[in-house]
Amino acid sequence: MKREWIRPFFVFAAVYDLVLGVLFLLAWRQCYAMFNIEPPNHPAYIQFSAAVVATFGLGFWFVARAPERNRDIIKLGVLLKLAYSTIVLIYWFQGRMPSMWVPFAWIDLVFLLAFVASLSIIQPLQVAAKA
């Protein structure tokens, strides 16, 4: 499989997560109101999650710059995308998830598949043995 798509893809993943993270960090009330979702009892629940997403966006930027060196960040990204999409889709299939979150879960499934594919292409760096 060719690897030319990996760097631009991780730039896209970085921008996607940075934009979403910052959007929900700064404008979560407006997003909740637009979708008529009852806000949580404290804004930190949303803001912390948003900060985590933005932080992963920065991590994906590191991957775009040096995929081999930052291969472990991709593994963490797989876990992030798996956790989010699994939790949201389970609740959605049960009819207990606001619709605002569902498109992000499907998009994250696509990211998850691409992250796994990239791991199969990017070879780990060979670390020199210390004497």
Backbone bond lengths (Angstrom), bond angles and torsions (degrees), N, CA, C in turn:
res aa  C-N    CA-C-N  psi(-1)  N-CA   C-N-CA  omega(-1)  CA-C   N-CA-C  phi
1 M - - - 1.451 - - 1.534 108.07 -
2 K 1.315 116.14 140.46 1.462 120.99 -179.04 1.520 110.63 -75.70
3 R 1.314 115.59 152.18 1.455 120.04 -177.08 1.521 113.97 -110.35
4 E 1.340 118.28 4.32 1.459 121.10 -177.23 1.531 112.81 -61.83
5 W 1.291 118.12 -24.68 1.465 122.15 -177.03 1.522 113.00 -79.88
6 I 1.319 117.63 -15.64 1.463 120.57 -169.87 1.530 112.54 -66.41
7 R 1.303 118.57 -50.86 1.470 119.63 -178.33 1.533 111.97 -61.81
8 P 1.343 119.10 -51.53 1.472 117.58 178.78 1.528 112.96 -62.68
9 F 1.309 116.94 -33.99 1.461 119.66 178.34 1.524 110.82 -63.59
10 F 1.325 117.55 -42.54 1.463 119.30 -179.57 1.529 112.04 -73.59
11 V 1.324 118.12 -25.51 1.472 119.77 170.12 1.526 108.27 -63.38
12 F 1.335 116.56 -45.53 1.463 121.06 178.26 1.526 110.85 -60.85
13 A 1.337 116.90 -45.65 1.469 120.86 179.06 1.522 110.48 -61.53
14 A 1.323 117.06 -39.08 1.463 121.03 179.15 1.521 110.81 -63.77
15 V 1.314 116.76 -48.49 1.471 120.51 -179.47 1.523 110.16 -63.27
16 Y 1.329 116.83 -43.77 1.465 121.65 -179.92 1.532 110.86 -56.64
17 D 1.342 117.04 -52.38 1.465 119.57 -177.03 1.528 112.09 -71.97
18 L 1.324 117.61 -35.41 1.468 118.95 176.89 1.526 111.23 -63.90
19 V 1.322 116.64 -45.50 1.468 120.25 -179.56 1.528 110.62 -64.26
20 L 1.332 117.22 -48.01 1.468 119.75 178.86 1.529 111.35 -61.49
21 G 1.320 116.24 -44.06 1.460 119.64 -179.41 1.518 112.04 -61.60
22 V 1.320 116.98 -47.45 1.465 120.34 -179.87 1.527 110.97 -67.39
23 L 1.340 117.03 -39.18 1.465 120.50 177.88 1.526 110.91 -57.64
24 F 1.315 117.08 -50.02 1.468 120.12 -178.31 1.527 112.19 -75.45
25 L 1.317 117.62 -23.53 1.457 119.85 175.19 1.525 110.91 -69.23
26 L 1.337 116.08 -40.99 1.461 120.33 -173.95 1.529 114.45 -98.57
27 A 1.340 116.72 -30.20 1.473 118.96 -172.12 1.522 112.31 -127.08
28 W 1.309 117.00 32.82 1.466 118.91 -176.40 1.524 111.97 -64.39
29 R 1.323 117.51 -35.12 1.472 119.62 -179.24 1.532 110.52 -61.68
30 Q 1.331 116.17 -43.34 1.460 120.27 179.79 1.533 111.13 -65.38
31 C 1.330 116.76 -39.10 1.474 120.45 178.05 1.522 110.58 -63.86
32 Y 1.312 116.88 -45.34 1.456 120.93 179.09 1.529 110.65 -62.72
33 A 1.325 116.49 -43.05 1.461 120.34 -179.49 1.534 110.99 -64.84
34 M 1.330 117.25 -40.05 1.457 121.13 -179.02 1.532 111.49 -61.08
35 F 1.328 116.38 -33.84 1.464 120.90 -179.18 1.522 112.70 -101.37
36 N 1.334 115.69 8.36 1.460 121.87 176.87 1.538 111.65 55.43
37 I 1.333 114.72 46.31 1.458 121.50 179.39 1.524 108.41 -103.56
38 E 1.312 115.92 133.67 1.464 121.47 176.99 1.534 108.78 -66.27
39 P 1.328 118.08 124.04 1.471 118.93 -179.76 1.533 111.33 -70.55
40 P 1.328 116.67 156.36 1.460 119.55 177.54 1.532 110.00 -69.06
41 N 1.321 115.72 170.62 1.465 119.81 -176.79 1.528 113.07 -73.88
42 H 1.329 117.78 -8.56 1.458 120.43 176.85 1.536 109.07 -149.60
43 P 1.346 117.99 134.54 1.466 120.21 -177.36 1.524 114.08 -65.36
44 A 1.317 118.34 -19.61 1.463 120.16 -178.00 1.533 112.23 -61.67
45 Y 1.338 117.75 -28.99 1.471 119.76 178.23 1.525 110.40 -58.93
46 I 1.314 116.18 -43.08 1.457 121.02 -179.35 1.522 110.18 -78.25
47 Q 1.309 116.60 -44.75 1.457 120.10 -174.41 1.529 112.23 -66.05
48 F 1.317 118.03 -37.79 1.460 119.29 177.82 1.527 110.16 -65.28
49 S 1.328 116.36 -46.57 1.468 119.98 178.46 1.522 110.99 -59.16
50 A 1.320 115.87 -41.99 1.461 120.45 179.31 1.530 110.70 -63.85
51 A 1.321 117.16 -40.45 1.463 120.63 178.47 1.526 111.06 -64.94
52 V 1.327 116.90 -37.24 1.468 120.56 177.43 1.528 109.86 -63.77
53 V 1.321 117.23 -44.47 1.465 120.84 179.45 1.528 110.08 -62.04
54 A 1.327 117.64 -44.77 1.465 120.76 178.43 1.532 111.07 -62.95
55 T 1.324 116.96 -37.86 1.460 120.96 178.20 1.527 110.54 -63.68
56 F 1.317 117.06 -41.66 1.462 120.15 175.68 1.522 110.71 -63.46
57 G 1.318 116.93 -35.27 1.464 119.66 175.32 1.520 110.97 -57.94
58 L 1.311 116.53 -43.33 1.463 120.57 176.33 1.531 110.34 -62.87
59 G 1.328 116.36 -41.26 1.464 120.10 177.46 1.524 112.04 -60.53
60 F 1.334 117.00 -40.29 1.463 119.88 179.26 1.524 110.94 -68.35
61 W 1.338 116.42 -28.75 1.469 120.24 173.48 1.539 109.49 -64.54
62 F 1.332 116.72 -40.72 1.463 120.00 176.12 1.530 110.56 -61.41
63 V 1.321 116.74 -41.00 1.466 120.66 178.45 1.524 109.96 -61.69
64 A 1.326 117.62 -43.80 1.464 121.00 -179.75 1.529 111.15 -59.81
65 R 1.319 116.31 -35.77 1.467 120.24 -178.58 1.521 112.32 -76.28
66 A 1.335 117.74 -35.23 1.470 121.09 -176.45 1.528 109.22 -150.97
67 P 1.328 116.95 80.05 1.482 119.94 -174.51 1.527 114.39 -57.82
68 E 1.316 118.01 -44.24 1.467 119.60 -177.66 1.518 111.37 -64.38
69 R 1.319 116.55 -43.79 1.458 120.40 -178.03 1.527 111.76 -67.55
70 N 1.330 116.78 -29.46 1.463 121.25 -174.31 1.524 113.10 -110.22
71 R 1.299 115.86 27.24 1.472 121.43 -179.65 1.527 112.59 -57.69
72 D 1.318 117.11 -35.78 1.465 119.99 -179.68 1.532 111.91 -66.68
73 I 1.326 117.30 -28.46 1.469 119.50 175.19 1.522 109.81 -64.43
74 I 1.319 116.85 -35.71 1.472 120.03 176.82 1.525 109.42 -62.19
75 K 1.317 117.55 -41.56 1.471 120.83 178.58 1.526 110.73 -60.46
76 L 1.331 116.43 -42.12 1.471 119.37 176.35 1.525 110.41 -65.02
77 G 1.321 117.08 -37.14 1.464 120.98 176.78 1.519 111.74 -62.06
78 V 1.327 116.74 -39.67 1.471 120.79 176.04 1.529 109.28 -58.43
79 L 1.317 116.70 -45.97 1.465 119.99 -179.48 1.525 111.71 -65.47
80 L 1.329 117.38 -40.50 1.464 120.99 177.60 1.521 111.04 -60.80
81 K 1.326 115.99 -50.63 1.465 120.17 -177.25 1.528 111.05 -66.31
82 L 1.327 117.37 -37.67 1.461 121.38 176.57 1.520 111.01 -63.76
83 A 1.323 117.29 -46.03 1.470 121.00 -179.40 1.520 111.08 -62.07
84 Y 1.323 116.54 -50.50 1.464 119.57 -176.96 1.528 111.48 -62.95
85 S 1.329 116.31 -53.09 1.467 118.48 -175.45 1.524 111.66 -64.36
86 T 1.318 118.27 -38.23 1.463 120.71 179.91 1.525 111.20 -64.56
87 I 1.314 116.31 -48.96 1.468 119.64 -178.28 1.520 111.20 -62.73
88 V 1.326 117.04 -48.71 1.461 120.10 -177.98 1.527 110.99 -63.57
89 L 1.314 117.74 -45.83 1.466 119.56 -175.97 1.524 112.36 -70.02
90 I 1.314 118.27 -33.74 1.472 119.47 175.33 1.527 109.95 -60.60
91 Y 1.335 116.18 -48.81 1.470 119.14 179.19 1.526 111.86 -66.91
92 W 1.319 117.30 -34.18 1.472 120.59 178.61 1.533 110.34 -65.09
93 F 1.337 117.00 -45.73 1.466 120.11 178.74 1.528 111.41 -63.32
94 Q 1.323 117.39 -25.82 1.467 121.57 175.88 1.527 111.77 -84.06
95 G 1.329 117.41 -4.57 1.461 121.42 -179.15 1.516 113.36 77.61
96 R 1.329 117.02 23.17 1.467 120.22 -175.44 1.531 112.82 -122.56
97 M 1.334 117.86 28.20 1.466 121.28 -179.31 1.519 108.95 -128.07
98 P 1.340 117.47 126.18 1.465 118.91 175.39 1.534 110.65 -58.17
99 S 1.301 115.78 142.12 1.463 121.31 -174.24 1.525 113.43 -62.75
100 M 1.318 117.91 -21.77 1.462 120.16 -179.13 1.529 112.01 -57.75
101 W 1.327 117.44 -34.56 1.461 120.76 -173.50 1.527 113.99 -85.51
102 V 1.323 117.70 -18.16 1.469 121.04 -171.37 1.535 113.34 -67.93
103 P 1.329 120.48 -45.32 1.479 117.96 178.33 1.531 112.74 -58.31
104 F 1.325 116.96 -37.06 1.462 119.80 177.95 1.524 111.17 -63.41
105 A 1.326 117.47 -34.76 1.468 120.80 179.10 1.528 111.01 -67.00
106 W 1.325 117.39 -43.00 1.465 120.22 178.16 1.523 110.56 -65.86
107 I 1.328 116.82 -41.02 1.470 120.52 176.94 1.522 109.92 -62.25
108 D 1.330 117.05 -41.70 1.460 119.70 179.01 1.525 112.37 -65.00
109 L 1.318 117.79 -30.67 1.469 119.66 174.34 1.522 110.89 -63.37
110 V 1.325 116.59 -39.14 1.464 120.24 177.08 1.528 109.71 -65.84
111 F 1.333 116.48 -44.84 1.465 119.57 175.40 1.526 110.71 -57.20
112 L 1.325 116.90 -44.81 1.460 121.92 -179.79 1.526 110.66 -55.37
113 L 1.322 116.91 -48.70 1.467 120.23 -179.84 1.524 111.71 -62.24
114 A 1.329 116.00 -41.42 1.462 119.62 179.41 1.528 111.39 -68.26
115 F 1.322 116.98 -36.67 1.470 120.12 177.43 1.530 110.03 -63.22
116 V 1.325 116.57 -44.57 1.464 120.00 178.96 1.531 110.01 -62.86
117 A 1.327 116.82 -42.41 1.466 120.08 177.95 1.526 110.90 -61.23
118 S 1.319 116.94 -40.86 1.461 119.55 -179.68 1.531 111.19 -65.60
119 L 1.319 116.54 -35.49 1.474 119.38 177.76 1.525 111.51 -64.09
120 S 1.326 116.38 -30.52 1.466 118.92 179.34 1.527 111.67 -75.17
121 I 1.323 117.33 -16.67 1.462 121.90 -178.81 1.521 112.08 -98.45
122 I 1.333 116.24 -43.13 1.462 121.36 -175.38 1.523 109.08 -77.78
123 Q 1.293 115.08 118.77 1.461 119.90 179.02 1.522 109.95 -82.75
124 P 1.324 118.11 141.19 1.471 120.17 177.58 1.526 110.79 -64.33
125 L 1.313 115.23 149.91 1.466 120.13 174.80 1.527 108.77 -65.86
126 Q 1.297 115.46 142.81 1.456 120.11 175.00 1.521 107.47 -85.63
127 V 1.312 116.45 119.09 1.462 121.48 -179.77 1.521 108.48 -90.71
128 A 1.316 115.41 128.54 1.468 119.91 179.80 1.525 109.80 -68.40
129 A 1.310 115.95 136.09 1.471 121.10 178.66 1.529 109.43 -71.62
130 K 1.341 115.39 137.86 1.456 120.44 177.47 1.522 109.57 -87.12
131 A 1.315 114.85 138.02 1.474 119.62 -179.77 1.501 112.14 -84.82
